């Protein structure tokens, strides 16, 4: 008898958190995003967000000063993401 199971690509869910001016620019403080195989890195998520166009593309353009923290630790753009991770986008903050 044939195997009736279907192979489904695993989905990873990551919570995105937008801080400071990014919260204002994007009009939201956070969101959950589902990632398929091949999009489980900080770089891949940034590319997905830029693809939204408009303010997303402007604020996250290459060369713009935005740091990324995963689970409260600053990481490089090639850092991997895992199910349940929190990825925060932090613009530079000035003040005194």
Order of alpha helices (4+ residues) and beta strands (2+ residues): beta-alpha-beta-alpha-alpha-beta-beta-beta
